[in-house]
Amino acid sequence: MMKTIKGLLLLLVSTICLSSTEAGTKAGTDAGTKAGTDAGTGAEAGSANFAELSLVVYNTHGLPELIAGDDPIERFPRIGELTKGYDISLLQEDFAHHDLLLQYVQNPTDVVRGNDVRVPECWVCSGSGLTLISNLSKPDWRIRTAFKPFITCAGWLSGLNDCFAQKGFQLMTLESSGGQRIFMVNTHLDAGRSELDREARASQLEQIALTLEAQASGEAILVVGDLNLDWEIQADNELLQKFVQRLNLIAAQKGGDAANSWKTLDYIYYRSGKQASLSLMSAGEDAGFTNEGKPLSDHPALFANFKIQ
């Protein structure tokens, strides 16, 4: 009888100890698994501190209808709709049909024109034609914009009458909630083909370079627009390369697709900086900027997609 009772007690004690060990093992395993999962999730979030940015650069040929020689009233609604597909749209020659454009963009309040309010308007003059359209989420991104008019132009009643436009460049600072910062320039240089026009373009590039060196030293930069520097003309190309090398820029896209007959005048350049590293994911000509098979402008629509870290 005593042996039986003793045996039962030993069995009971063993069962209790085994249950305690299993409970402790399970609790430790669960805690370790949860801690490991949480730590892994945190590491993944930390390594995923990047953003993507899509942009389109487009000279809209937005002159008054009599001068444009086509139907801007038909083209501009389509252009506005197409900007909805990009985070940032940087336009040139948005002169006479801006109000129509605003009716078709995603957020009309997030559109900024590049004009110097200190310069009085005249009835035969136009603004800069430069426009920023942003579809970026405001909690995640902040954009500050400024416009700087060029101090030099060529051609009032000669060349391509560039002095009637208030040409210059938009200087924008793009900052993300993750701490990335990029300086962007949207510009449209003088368009004439004479040596005086080329000298004006050289002065305009110098003004842009000096501004970026003073305000964006060591920063990530995007320089885009209709530079009116023909890639195929040696003097223009040399002027462009001097500017690019001075700022250590990389070509993301120059001109439209080779299959088309565009002159190479429009460019997207970039570089990384201390507050943002830019990696080019894709670039090219957006062939969708057409209406019934016809281009919406006399320039190609250039796009680029970047990964920002």
Secondary structure as GFF3:
##gff-version 3
##sequence-region A 1 309
A	DSSP	alpha_helix	2	47	.	.	.	ID=ss1
A	DSSP	beta_strand	51	59	.	.	.	ID=ss2
A	DSSP	alpha_helix	65	68	.	.	.	ID=ss3
A	DSSP	alpha_helix	72	82	.	.	.	ID=ss4
A	DSSP	three_ten_helix	83	85	.	.	.	ID=ss5
A	DSSP	beta_strand	88	92	.	.	.	ID=ss6
A	DSSP	alpha_helix	98	102	.	.	.	ID=ss7
A	DSSP	three_ten_helix	108	110	.	.	.	ID=ss8
A	DSSP	beta_strand	111	113	.	.	.	ID=ss9
A	DSSP	beta_strand	131	134	.	.	.	ID=ss10
A	DSSP	beta_strand	141	149	.	.	.	ID=ss11
A	DSSP	three_ten_helix	162	164	.	.	.	ID=ss12
A	DSSP	beta_strand	168	176	.	.	.	ID=ss13
A	DSSP	beta_strand	181	188	.	.	.	ID=ss14
A	DSSP	alpha_helix	195	215	.	.	.	ID=ss15
A	DSSP	beta_strand	220	226	.	.	.	ID=ss16
A	DSSP	alpha_helix	234	246	.	.	.	ID=ss17
A	DSSP	beta_strand	250	254	.	.	.	ID=ss18
A	DSSP	beta_strand	266	271	.	.	.	ID=ss19
A	DSSP	beta_strand	278	285	.	.	.	ID=ss20
A	DSSP	beta_strand	290	291	.	.	.	ID=ss21
A	DSSP	beta_strand	294	295	.	.	.	ID=ss22
A	DSSP	beta_strand	302	308	.	.	.	ID=ss23
###
